[in-house]
Amino acid sequence: MAKRVFLVVLDSFGVGYEPDADKFGDVGANTLASIAKDPAFCTPTMKKMGLFNLDGVDCGEKESAVLGTYARLQEASNGKDTTIGHWEIAGVESERALPTYPNGFPPEIIEKYEQLTGRKVICNSTYSGTEVLKDFGEEHMKTGALIVYTSADSVFQVAAHEEIVPLTQLYEYCQMARDMLQGEHGVGRVIARPFVGTCAEDFKRTSNRHDYSLKPPAKTMLDYLSAAGKDVIGVGKIYDIFDGEGVTETIRTSGNAQGIETMLQLSDRDFNGLAFINLVDFDMVYGHRRNISGYAAAATEFDQGLAKMLEKLKQDDLLIITADHGCDPGYTKTTDHTREYVPMLVAGPKVKANNNLGTVLGFGAIGKTVCEYLGVSAELDGKNLLNEMVNP
């Protein structure tokens, strides 16, 4: 009989800093606590699923009768970025943190990249994606030099005006960077950042962004499921995060609203396997920009969609809500991700109700449990929680 799993990642929805947060400069960070006090925040459905009953959560009102199973997950990998977080959710822990470049990329990397592309590089610094266009966009248009910059994440970003560097050429340049940045300099993502406009005052990025991710270092949940003939539907940036490994179908989205709508549409569709959905706006639009009200409103929007989703679950469906790291909009020491616990909220007709699994080490518990639920044998990092989570 076909079984469906809906795995929804609220990108950066942390629920409090982890014990080793001092190593990451994140002591005191708490994404949930920051947004829960905002007037725009209203999440009765996630409350019903146990969000405020999680270990260590002291904001919001606790639910007396949680409709499913819930747990607080602690990251086992050495990192706090999107790539490592998703890999761990999919059952692959990372002992080595992906490299970051707070002072820009080494001269030898830039020189090699200039040789590969035949274009000069400007900027080579840590920058906001909007500010970098104001400061370097006009120079790029005059000279054709590529704007290369990074952030607190493990990323190599290449910005170019669509009329100066055609999209196909920009994508080729980014593939060159991806092929070059391996091993010691194996950043998590190379990102094409095309933009349009006439001057610093009106430059704006377009929707033609494209990510070139590092391939996972081992087989993930996605590989095992697809090899077993299961559907693996990647929604949002899932394909990019895993460089397409194990994904059988891709549905790209423009943001949270379209991601939520896609989730609801998939609930009306017959498939046998996993719908893996990433909602990126929490992180990209609100977390990094330290926009508390925007983040709170996004949580409210998702909660409204979640209420509709719960009504659509069929007998053998499993719905899991989680996150890949934190990005506390109220934590102003940095604009980086924050090292936080993440929620795991699980619902479905067969899921045990009012069931607190406490704190679980390793996001990989999700990947391990999903594979077990779908009847696929998989050698993954993480604890199998199926018997603790689902009624026979």
Order of alpha helices (4+ residues) and beta strands (2+ residues): beta-alpha-alpha-beta-alpha-alpha-beta-alpha-beta-beta-alpha-beta-beta-beta-alpha-beta-alpha-beta-alpha-beta-alpha-beta-beta-beta-alpha-alpha
